């Protein structure tokens, strides 16, 4: 049984041939697991122990609920507001002075300089029942001395804040800095014992999984994959008997991903598949960050990516290496666990992961590419195919033709795609579509004759309308023909085939936990790459919103979305949240987006990241979308003190000699003011290299204010 009960995604075509159906109460035949599974790689540089103790420690580690974006693994919550800490010098000097005062007071009492009044309560208690100079009277006297000394010590200790000194510099601070060994939880609360399986009657499966965990045969991907399969049992998609049989037979290797892989080779980021997070960095200990975020790890997961992420920063600021690559790695792990499907789009050689980490790698314009890209997104509806293709070809043009809009481009393409498919039972290839858009007489005449022979009167009227529009000035067909000509190049001769001779990949396969990487030919074909980027984005937004099963998270990672942001793309991104999908877009500058679309794009993305090196005009757009907040402003005024008496003047002269400054009186005015959370100048000049300012919003609507994050920590 696959992790989500879906079919094999290897070699997925637009119309994949399904595998033979199996009985409803029997699990799908799992692939053979290796006899000795590779050792898990939970954290880079920390090899796990062969007996599974490292895995059990990782599984049992605390993961408290936290604010959006906090790395929950081993997180220690902090107060919402920063406590008012006394400066160390003031604290230690006050404690020492309090000790000296207490010592002086005890000395004065002991030596009788303050009289014997402090002995009156003792004498009143013991005179009535003890003899003078008796042993019991002496012992009670020393006890009374101890009581008085303790009273003095407690009083001066409170005044000198000895408790704060103990907590800050004593053993409590040492034990807090050192990691403590967690006690094993009770069996009914131990996640390594799979108590939820036992409660549902799958004790045999729980015993097998617990044994594999103890023996070191289980890893984090196995845990997440089996948990996903168990969700299918709880939802009724799979039977309990089939799940139990598969787990008892294969243990941690049960319910494998269709690729048969259980992990990625060589992780670069830190992942926690229990919470679904990948750690990107550390929230800086900066006054501009909320106190409870400072020093905590910064992590993203499907709950945040479901609102989409926009990252803006110049070349070399870390968009690909620090953001896109870790997110792609995390989503590939989620796909292996049956939780997600991911499409990563970037330039060839952009460093988005090795080919082994993906199920499908489409290397456009590369002669050795195994897979092709379906130009029409796997649809058989001419109108839908025309809308997607029009968005890819002319979606970036604000006014592609006088007196019209993008709907005219869709209509022109539909007038050609519909008749062609009715005759040939397929859509036209790129050269054929170019000839039709150019109005070449031969192909149009052949298409007309085929329609007449088959009696397609309605489609003949569509073709007649197209031929009439070709003669009008400003016909949009010329613009479409010029754009499609960018794909009709010798480098793309073996791609976008519609005759069935290649292996086209369609984004309709996102119903499966598939891992896809699409390499764009940015070198030498920059304009064609932008068309293809818009094509993939349009196909993604169209495909994920019509899925029947939306329990699988789908995400598109578009490295360098220059030229891909269009009005229709922004509307598509806004619809992703309700479809359990998200998009990650990176830009070098917001100038790559038309001015009317910058505000809507920033509003459509729930997570916004401004990396170091941002320009002031880009910073202004981020500052506007992040808004303002009420802060406390302190105005300090120093006023010179003028002495009127000779003694006061002498004191002032002595003070000036010692400090070098005239005696002043300080006046502090506190007021509430409204200021920008991050100004354009701060974003442009106040973000250190390797850092970014990031605001977050999850799918539940919870949000985090802009945070200064160290992406290298």
N, C-alpha and C positions, 0 to 999 in steps of 0.2 A: 504494500500500500504506500503510495507516495505521500509526502508530507502534507499535501493538501488535497489528495485524491484526484490529481489532474494527470494529464498524459505527458509523455516524454516530449521535451522541447528541443531536443537535438534535431537539427535539420528541419525546423519548423517552416512550413510554407504558408502561403496565403490561405490555402484550403488543405490543412494537414489531414492525412488519413488516420483515423482513430485506431487505437489498438483494440484487439478483440475484447468484448465485454466479458466481465467476470461475474460470478454469482454475487448477489448483494451481500451475503453473509460471509464472504471469504475475502481476505486481504489480497491486494495485488502482489504478484510475485516480486519480492525484493531482490535487488541485485546482490551478487555475492560480495560480501565485505572482505577486505584484506585480512589474512590470517593474523597478522600483527599490525594493528592500526597504528598510524603515525602518532607520535607523542603530541599531546595537545599543546597549543601555543597561546595560552591565555594572556600573557603579558610579554612583550618583546624583551629579550635579555634575561628572563627568569624561567629557566627550564623547570618543568613540573617534575615532581617526585614520582618514581615508578609505581608506588603503592597507592596512588590516588589521593594522598593527603593534601596535596596542593589544590586539587580540584575541590575536595570537600571543604577546605578552608575558604576557597573562593565562593563556593555555593552558600556557605553559612555566614558569610560576611554581612554585616548590617547594611541595609539600604533604606534609610528612613525617607519618608516623604519630604520633598524639598521643593523650593520655588522653581519655576521653569528655567531650564538651562543648567541647573546644578548637577555636577557629577555625583550621583547618589551612592556609588560604591564606596563604603567606608566613610561616608560623609558624617561630620560632626556639626550639628546645627549650632548657629550662633544667634544671639538676640537680634531682634529687628533693628533696634536702635543702639548706637554705640554708647557704652557706659562712660561716664565722665571719670576718666582715670587721672589720678593725681600724678604729677611728674615725679620720676624716681628720686631726684635730688630732694624735692620737698618732702616726699614720703619718708625717706630714710632719715633726713635731718629731724623731722618732727618726731619720729619714733625714738631717736636718740635723745632728743631734748626731753621727751616725756619720761624716758627711763631715768635721766639725771634728776628730774624734778621729783619723781617717786623715791629715788635713792636719798635725795636731800630731805624729803619729808620724813622718811623712816629714821634717818639719822637724827633729825631734830627730836622726834618722839622718843627714840631709844635713849638719847642722852639727857632727856628731861628739859630741853630748852623751851618746849611748848607746854610744860606743866604736866600734871598727872591726870587731867580730865579724861583721857582716853582709857584709863584703867578703872574708872568709876563703875561701869557696868560689870566688869569682872569681879570687883570687890563686893558689889551688891549681891552677886549670885553665890559666891563661895563663902562669905563671912559667916553665914548662918549655919553651915553644915560641915565646915572644915576647920581644923585647928591651925593657928599660925605656924609657919615653917614646916608644915607636914608634907609628906611625900606627894600626897594627892593634890595638895594646893600648888606645889611646884609644877607638877605635870599639867594641871589645868591652866597654869599661868603660861607655860610654853604653848599650849594649844591656843590660848587667847592671842599670843603674839603672832602665831601663824595666821589666824583669822584676820587680824588687822593688816598684816603684810599682804595677804591675798586681796583684801579689799582695796588697798592702795594700788596693788599691781593691776587689778581689773580696771580700776578707774583710770589710771594713767595709760593702760593698754588701749582702752577705748579712745581716749583723747589722742593718743599717738598712732592709732590705726595699726596696731601690731598684727591684727588679723589679716589685713590687706598685705602687709609685708610677708606674712607666712604663706599666703596663697600665691603671691607673685614670685617669691624667691625661695620658698621652702620646698620640702619634699612633694607637696601636691603639684607644684609646677613641673618637677622632674618626672613624676609618674604620668602626667598628662602629655609630656613631650614624647615619652617612650610608648611604643605600641603595646597594648595589653592583649594577652591571650584570651580569646573568647571561650567560654565554657560551651560544650556541646549542648544543643537544645534538647528538650524532651522529645521522645520518639514521635509523639503525635504532632509536634511542631517542627520536626527536623525535615527540611526539604529534601535531604538526601535519602529519606525513607519513603518519599512519595506518598504522604498521608492521604492526599485527595484521591489517588488511585485506589488505595485500600478502602476508603470510605464508600467508593462506588462499586466495590466488589471485584476489583482487578488486583487481588493480593499477589497472585502469581507473577503478574507483570511487574508489580512494585518490587517484589523480592529480586527478580532478575536485574532490574535497573539499579537497585541498591548495591547488589553484588558487583556489577560492572563499575559503579562509581568507586567503591572501596578498592577494587583491584587496579584502577588506573586505566580502564578501557573506555571511559566516557570523557567527553570534552564539552565545552560550552555549546558548540553547534548541535551536538547530539541532544543536549538538554532542551534547547530551544525547539529543535525539530520535533521531538517527541511531545513536548508541551503543545505545539501547534496541532499535531495529529490528535491529541487528546481533546482539543477544542472541537475538532471535527466530530468526535464521538459525542461530546456534550450537546452539539448543535443538531445531531441526528444525521449528519452526512455519512458517517461510518458506524458500523455496529461494534458493540463492546467486545463481542466474541472475536471478530476479525482483528481488532486492535490487540487484544490480549494474546492471541495466537502469534501474531507477528513479533511482538515484543519478547515473548517467551522463547521464540525460536532464534531471533537475531540479537536480542539485548539492545545495547546502545547503538547498534548499526541498523535498527529497524526503521521502517518508514523513510528510506533514503530518498534524497533528491534524485530526479530522473537522470542526472549526470553520473550518479554513483559516488560523488565526492562528499566528504564529510568535513572538509576544512579548506582554507586557502593556504597556499605555500608562502611563508614569509610575510607576516603582518607587519605593518609599519605603525599603526596607531593602536591605542588602548581601547578595547571594546568590552562592554558588559551586556551580554545577550539576555540576562535576566530582566534588566530594565530597558534593553534595546538601545542603549546609548553608545556613542563614540566620543571620546574625549578629544577636544580640539585645542585646549590650552588651559590657562589659569586666569581667573579674574584678578586683576591687579589690585594690590593694596593701596588704593588711591582714594582720596576724600570724595571724589566725584562719584564713586561707586557706592551703592547702599552697603551698610556695614555688614549685613548678614551674607552678602555675596563675596566680600573681600577674602582673598586667599583660597577660595573654593575652586574646584575644577569646573571648567565650562564644557558642556557636552550637549550634543544634539541627538535626537531620535525621531522616529516617525511621528510622534505626537507634535513635534515642532516643524518638521519638514512638511507635514500635511497642510501648513499654511503658506508654504513656499518661501524660498530664501533668495534674496538679491544681494550679491556681493560686488562692491565697486572698489577698484583700486588699480593703480598703474602697473605696468609690467614689472615683475620682480617683487611685488608686495606680498606674495604668498597665496594668491587666489587658488592656483592649481595645487601646489604642494601641500598647503596647510588647510585647505577647505575642501576642494573637490575630491582630491585623492583619498583622504580619510573617509569622506562620506560615501564614495564609490565602494571602498573596501567594506564599510559597514553594511551597505545595502546588499552587496554580494553575499555576505554572511547571512543576512536575513533571508535572502533568496534560497541559500542552501538549507535553511531551516524551514522553508516553505511559507515564510511570512510576507515576502515582498517580491516584486519584479522591478528591475532597474534597467534603464537605458542611459548609457553614458555617451555623450557626443562631444568630440573635440578634434583638434587638428592631429594629423598623423605625427607620432612621436611626442605627444604632449605629456607623456608620463602618467597616464590614467590607469595604469595597472597592466600586468602581463596578460597575454592572450589566454594563458591557462586559467586565469581567474574568471573567464567568461564562457558562456555556452555558445554564443554567436558573436563573431567578430566580422563586421562588414567594413572592408577596406576599399572604399570607393576610389576608382582610378588606379588601383593596384592590380596588376595582372594576375597575381597569385591569390587573390581574395576568394575564399570558398563560397561566401554568401553574397547575394545581390540585395539591393533595396527595392522594395515594391513601391513604384512611383505613385500608385493609386491607393495605398494603405490597405490593400486586401478587400476593398469593398467591391460589390457588383452593381451598386446603384450609380448611374451616370451623374445624377445631380450631386450626390455626395462627393464623388470623385472630382467633379468639376469645382466644387467649393474648396476642397483641400488644395487642389493644384493651383487654383487662382490665388489663394492665399500665399502659396509658396512663390509664385512667379511675380506678382505685382502687389502683394500685400504691403510692401514697404513704401510704395508710392502714395504720397498724400493725395494726389489727383492724377491718376494714371492717364486720364483722357478728359478732354473738356466736356463739361456738362454731365458727368456721370459719376459713378462710384464703383466699389469693388463688386457689386452685384451684377453689373454689366459684364465684367470679366467672367464671372461664373456662368452667366447665360451664354456667352459666346462659346465657352468650352463645352457646356452641356449640349449645345446645338451640334457639336461635332462628335463628342464622345458617345452620345446615345445612338445615333445612326451607325457609327462604326462598330459598336459592340453588337448591335442587332444583326449586322451582316457577318462579322468575323467571330462572334462569341468571345471576344476579348477586347481590351482597350488598346489603342494604338501605341506603338513604341515611340520613342522620342523623335526619330527621323520622320516617321509617318505623321505624327502630330504637327511637326514643323511644316511639312508640306501642306497639310490641311489649313493651317493658320495663314500660311503665305498665299493661299488661294491658287495653288498649282492646278492647272486645268485637268491634267490626267487623273490624279487621285480623286478629285471631286467628281469627275464624270464617271469613274468606275464605281464610286460609292453610290451615286445617283442611280446608275443602271441596276446595281444589286438591290437597291431598295424598291425599284419599280418591278423587278422580277419577282420579288417576294411579297409585293402588295402592301408595303409599309407606308400608308398614306400619311399618317401623323408624323412619322419621322421624315418623310419627304418635305413636309411643310417646314419642319425645323431646318432642314438643309437649304431650302429655298430662302428662308429668312436670313440665314447666314451669308448666302451668296449676294443677296441684295445689300446687306450691310457692308460688305467688302468695298462696294463702290462709293460709299459715303465718306467724305473727308473726316478725319479724326477717328476712324474705326479703331477700336481697342484691339482688334486682331493683330494689327501690326506691332503693337507693344508686346503682346503675348508671344508673337513669333520671334521678336528680338530676344526676349528673355529665354525662351525654350532653346534658342540657338546656342546659348551658353552651355547647355547640357549635351548638345549635338556636336561633340568634339571627339577627335580620335581617341583621347584618353579614356572617354566614357563609352567606347564602342561596345564593350562586353557587358555593360550595366543597364539597368532599367529595362530588362528584357521582359516582354509580355507573351512570348510564344511558348514558354515552358521549357526552354533550353538551359536556364540557369536555376539557381536555388534562391529565389527572392525571399527576404524576410519581411514579414508584415507585423506592424505594431498591434494587430489584433491578437497576437500571441501573448499579450500582457495579462490575459486571464490565467496564465501559468507562472510559476516562480522562475522566470527566465532571466538570465544575466546577459545583457547585450552591450557591445561597444561598437560605435560607428565612428570610423576615422574619416574626417573630411579632408579633401585635397586643397589645403589652404595655399600651398606654394604653387604659384602659376595659375590657380583657378579660384581666386578670392571671391569673385562675384558668384561663381557657381556654388562655392561652399556656403555662401549666405543664403542662396536659394534653397539648398538642401537643408540647412539649419531651420529655416522657416517651414520647410516641408515636414521635417521630423516633429517639430513643435506642434504644427497643426494636426498631424496624424495622431500624436500622443493625446492632445486635449480632446480630439474627437473620439478616440478609442476608449479611453478610461471612463468617460462619462456614460457610456452605454453598456458597461459590463454588467452581467447579471449577478455575479458574486463579487461584492466589493469588500469582502473581508481581507483580501490580499492587497497590501499597500503597494501602490505603483508610484515610481518616482523617475523623473527625467532630470539628468544632470547635463546642462549645456554649458560647456566651458567656452567662454567668449561668445556672448549672444549679440555681438555687433550686427546690426541689420536685421535681427530676428524679431525685434519688438515692434509689433504692429497693433492697431486698434483691436483686431480680432484676437490676436495673441493675448492681449491684456484681459479681454473678456473671457477667454478660455482659462487663463490662470485663476481668475476669480471663481470659476466653477469647479476647480479641482478639489477644494476642501470638502465639499459635500460628496465627492466620489471616492473618498479615502485615497487621494493621490496628491502629489505635490511636485513642484519644479524648483530646481536650483539653477539660477542664472548668474553668470559673472560678466562684468563689463569693465573695460579699462577706464572709462569715463562716462558720465551721463550724457555727454555731448553726442555719443553714439545713438542716443534715443531722441526722436523728434521732440521738440519743446512741449507741444500739447500733450504728449504721452508720459512725460516724466512724473508728474503728480499722480496720475492713475496707476502707473507701474509701481511707484513706491507705496501707494495705498493698497494695491492688490497683493503685495508681498507682506506676509505677516512677520517675517524675520528680515531685518535689514542690517547689512554690514558695510561699514566704511573703513577701509584699510588705510594704512599709513601712506602718505604721499598724495593724498587727495587734493585736488585743486580747490581754491576758495569758492568758486562758483558751484562746483559739485557739493561742497560742504554746506552751501546756503540751502540747497534743496533738501539735504538731510536735516539741517537745523529746523527747517520749516515743518517737515513731517513729524519730527520728534517733539516739537512744541516747546512750551515753557512750563515752569514749575515755580511754586512759592518757596523762597529760601529766606533764611535769616541773615540779614546784613548787619555787621557791627561797624559803627563809625567811632573811632578813637580820637579824642582831641586832647592834646597836652597843653596845659595852661601854666605859665610861669608864676611861681609863688613869690610874692613880694613881702619881705619881713619889715615890720614896723618898729620892733624893739631892738635895742643893741644886742641882747642875747640871741634873738632870732637871726639877726644879721651875721653874728659870729658863727652860729650853727650852719647857716647857708654857705658861708665862705669855706668852712671846714668840709662840708659835703661836696662843694664844687672842686676842692683840692683833691678829695678822695676819688670821686667818680668822673671828674672832668666835665660834668654837665651841670647846668643850672637846675636848681630844685623846681620840679613841676608837679602839677596835680593832673591826673588823668581822668577824663570824663568819657564814658562809654555809652553810646546810644545804639539800641537794638531795635530794628524795624524789619517788617516783612516786605520783601520786594519780589516781583515776578521777573525771572530771568530765563534765558534759553538753557535747556539742559546741556546742550553742546553747541557752541557758536561755530559759525563757519571758519573763523580764524583758528579756534582750538582744533577743529577737525583737520585743518590744512597744515598747522604748524605744531600742534601739541600732542600728536599721536606718535610715540616712538617707533622706530623701525621694528618690524616683527610683531606689532600690535595692531589691534583693530577695535573699533567701537561697534557694538552689536546690540540691537534690541530684538526681543523675542516675543512671540505670541503663539500659544499652542492651540490645538483644535477645540479645546474647551473654552477659549476666550481669555484664559489667564495670560498675563503679560509681564515682562520684565523691562524696566527702563533701560536706556542705553548704557552699556557696560564697557569699560575699558578692559580688554582681554589681551593677555600675552599669549600669542599663538605658538611660541617656542617652549612654553612651560608645560 
